[in-house]
Amino acid sequence: MAENIAPTKGNLMNVNKSLALSIQGYSLLDRKRVILINEIMSLVKQADEIQSQIDQTYRAAYEALERANIESGIRYVEEIAATVPVEDSVRLKVRSVMGTEIPLVEYDKTPSKPTYSFYSTNSSLDEARLAFEKVKELTIRLSMIENSAYRLANNIRKTQKRANALKNISIPKLQDTKKEIENALEEKDREEFTRLKVVKGFLAD
C-alpha cells in the first residue's frame, strides 16, 4: 500500500479529495501558464517594434548630431550637451499579472526645454535633441517591456515546474494509491461475502 495508507473507506475518500484538488490545481496552473505565455508573446512583439524604432531614431539622431558638429564645432556641441539636465522624473510602480509583478515606469513626458539659445545654433542641433528625446522615451518603454518579459519567463518556468510535478508525480501517485485502496476494499468485500456464505451454509445445515 502506497505510503502505508490503511485500505479504509475514510482513507479512500481522503485520497479522492486530494486527487480532485491536484487535478484542479494542475488545470489552474496550466491555464495560468497559457495566459503568461500569451502575455510574454505580446511583449516580445512590442519589444521588436520599439527596438526597430530605436534603431531608426538613433540613426537619425547621430546623423543630425554629426551635422551639428560640422556646422557648430564639436567643442561647442559638447559644451551644450554638458548643460542638459539629468533625467530624474522616472518612477517605478508595479502591476500584477497572474501573481507576477510587472514593472510600470512613469516619467515626465513633457519635452525638455533647450538649454541653448536659438540664435547661436542651427537646426541640425534641434533635430538631434528631439531625436535623442525620442530615444530616451523609447528606451524607457523598452526597458519596462524587457524587464516584464524576464519576470514573466521566470514565472512561466516555475509554473511549468509545479504543473509537471502534479502531472507526473502527485496525480499518478494518488491514482495508484486510490486503485490500491479500491482493490484492497474489493478483496475485503469478497472475503466478507465468502465468510457470510459459509456461515449461512453452516446455519442451513
N, C-alpha and C positions, 0 to 999 in steps of 0.2 A: 504494500500500500504506500503511495507517494507520501513522503513526509510523515509516515506513521500515523496517518489520519484514520481513526476508527470508522468502519463502514456502518454509519448510522444515518437515519433519515435526516436528523438535525444537521449533521455534517454535510450531507448531500445538498440540503437547502442552502447552507453557507457557501459551498463551492459554486452552486448555480448562481448565487447572488454575486460572488466575486467574479465569475466568468462573464456575467452580463455587464458588470461595471467595466471590466477590462476591454470587452468588445466595444462598449460605448466610448471608452477612453481612447481606444485606437481610432475609432471613427472620427472623433473630435480632433485628434492630433493630425490625422490625415487631411481633414478639411482645413485645419489651420495651416498645414504645410502648403496646400494648394493656394490658399489666399496669399501667403507670404511670397510664394514663387511668382504669382501674378503681379504682386506689388513690386517685386525686385525687377521683373522684366520691364515694367513700365518705367522704373527709374533708369534702367540701362539705356532704354530708348531716349529718355530725356537727356541723359549724360552724353550720349553720342551727338545729339543735336546741339547741345551747348558747347561741347568741345569743338565742333565744326565752326560754330560762331566765334569762339575764342580765337581759333587759328586765323580765320579771316580778319577779325578785328585787330589782332596783333600785327598781321602783315600791313594792314592799313596804317596802324599807329606808328610802326617803325619806318614806313615809307615817309610819312608826314614828319617824323622826328628827324629823319635824315635830311629832308629838305630844309627843315628849320635850322639844323646845324650848319648847312651850307650857306643859307641866307643870313643868319644872325650870328653864326660863330658858335663853336662847341662850348667855349668857356661861358659865354653869356647864357646859353641854354642851360648849362649846369647850374649857374647861379639862380636862375628862375626855378629850376627843379628843386633846389635846396629850400625854397620858400613854401613848397607845397606842404600843407599840414598833414600830420599822421592821421590815418583813419581810426577814429575811436568811438564810432557810433554803433559798432557791431554788438548785438546782444543775442545770447543763445537761449532758446527755450526748447521744450520737447513736447511731442505728441505721441500717443501710444497706438500701435498697430498690432493687434493680437498679442498684447503683452510686451512688444518690442518698443523701446523708447527711441523715437526718431527725432533727430535734431531739427529745430526750426530756427533759422537765422534771420534776425531782424536787423535792419540798418537804415540809416537816413538816406533815402533815395534822391533827395534834393541835390541837383548838380552843384558842385562846389564852385565858388566864385574864383575867377582868375586872380592870381597873386601878382600879376604884372600889368603894366599899362598897355593899352592897345596901340598907342602911337609909336611905341618903341619896338614893336614886334610885327610879325607877319601872320598871314592866315594859316600857314603850314603849322605854326606852333599851336594855334587854336584847334586845328584838326587833330593834332597829336594828343592834346589834352583831353578832348572829347572822346577820342578813341580809347585812351587809357582809362578814362572814367567808365566806359562801357566794359572794358576788360575786367576792371575791378568788380563791377556788378555781376558779370558772368562767372567770374572765378568764385565769388561768394556762393552763388547758386550751385555751381558745380561741386564745391567742397561739401555743401549740405547734402546733395544727392549722393555723392560717393560715400560719405560717412553713413548715410541711411542705408545704402546698399550693403555696406560692410556689416552693419549691425543686423540687417535682415538675413544676410547669408549665414551669419553666426547662429542666429535663432533657428534658421531652417535646419542647419546641421544638428542642433540639439533636439529639435522636434523630431527629425527623422530617426535619430538615435533612440529616443524614447518610444517612438512608434514601432521601430524594429524590435525593440526589447519586448514590447507587448505582443506583437505578431508572432515572433519566432521563439519566444521563451515562455512568457507568462501565460498566454492564452493556450498554447499546446499543452503546457504542464497542467493547467486547470482542467482542460478537456480530458487528459489522461486520468487525472485524479477522479473526475466525475465518472468516467467509464468504469474505473476500477471499483468505485463505491457501488455503482449500479449493478455491476456483475456480482459483487460480494453480497449485496442485498437480495438479488435474484436467486443466488445459490442458497442463501439462508432461507428464503421463502420456499424453495423446492425441498430443502431438508425438513422444514416445518410441515409442509404438505405431506411429505412421505411419513413423518412421525405420526401425524394425525390419522393417516390412512391405516398405519399399523395398529394404532390404538383402537380405531373403530373396528378393525378386524378382530382384535382380541375381545372387544366388548360384544361383538356379534356372536362369537363362539361361546 
